[in-house]
């Protein structure tokens, strides 16, 4: 088992103090420096294709279920729930374990291979579904549907390796003083793709099938071509990435999974700022996951919206996140991260409070949700940057793996509990409870930061 002295450290000059993370007069503000960094552009373009494929993957699964397995007058919810479980289980089981191996492997290699394999798996779906279409049911389920669950499990497992490798690669190619701007662009891109993926996923899949038919290409595999092609393009783009990793950026000894995970936990225990940033992110993701669950009921109560139009509320939150990320990219380095996170938490709480009392007005509801997204960016982006800047290169895989694990649990629990809480207590008490949780996170951050 590793001892405390086994943990790799970086020279003090390699990690700028976070509370002193205020731009010097010579520091260029805005996104210009990161956009002029060719390696960041490669990683960013890879992120765009990979995350777009991620967002449309669930839409693909729903389309395949509807066309192959759902029968008339039968609901699709139970089928989709099973796919969601297959997506979630690897995140909980393998998030931390994947980080242990990411610390020892080439970050570029993990990014390339995980995307190419996901692309290959998705592109193979039409042939695999054709192969099992006439097989008898397995455990009273169509074999093709079990195949979809298994494929989803594999794709999600590979994502657990991709996520920490992507986060660990960013500090290797971006100067520390520009990490906040880089993370702001990543956050903006992630939210934009979340909106775009769900908004255009279904028509895009249908359009691809029509185009293939128009050109006389046989087979019904256009949908898989979009998603699998997205992953494949991401993998091919990332072949051009140069992370300039050195031996000190990786752990050299053979992995001892549980001991290595304990090393990551011990590092979080010893570094208050990183631990606090992780707690803040977990709270933030839990709040947004719960909000996504109650958004359907919220939309049903707002004049001018229907329950199925809850996406307008999520889109408004995404716009707010984009505005907040743009603000941080241009001016965030002039403010201490502790201050940004504190006021972001307070603003998030106030926006949730306003949202709970604005169900009578569509405009106020959209404004409240937009404000919620803006203030959430003030918490999420600086806290993610804190973890990247403070964590030694040889430990980033473990720490980001633990972060991935914690965030996925934070996403899963509200998905299970928020609907029950709403049924028992009502929509407004749930929103008020989320507001109190956001305030608690801000106060905790302020108190811990003052002591560190």
Secondary structure, 3 states (H helix, E strand, C coil): CCCHHHCCCCCHHHCCCCCCCCCCCCCCCCCHHHHCCHHHHHHHHHHHHHHHHHHHHHHHHHHHHHHHCCCCCCCCHHHHHHHHHHHHHHHHHHHHHHHHHHCCCCHHHHHHHHHHHHHHHHHCHHHHHHHHCCCCCECCECHHHHHHHHHHHHHHHHHHHHHHHHHHHHHHHCCHHHHHHHHHHHHHHHHHHHHHHHHHHHHHHHHHHHHHHHCCCCCCCHHHHHHHHHHHHHHHHHCCCCCCCCHHHCCCCCCCHHHHHHHHHHHHHHCHHHHHHHHHHHHHHHHHHHHHHHHHHHHHHCCCCCHHHCHHHHHHHHHHHHHHHHHHHHHHHHCCHHHHHHHHHHHHHHHHHHHHCCCCCHHHHHHHHHHHHHHHHHHHHHHHHHHHHHCCHHHHHHHHHHHHHHHHHHHHHHHHHHHHHHHHHCHHHHHHHHHHHHHHHHHHHHHHHHHC
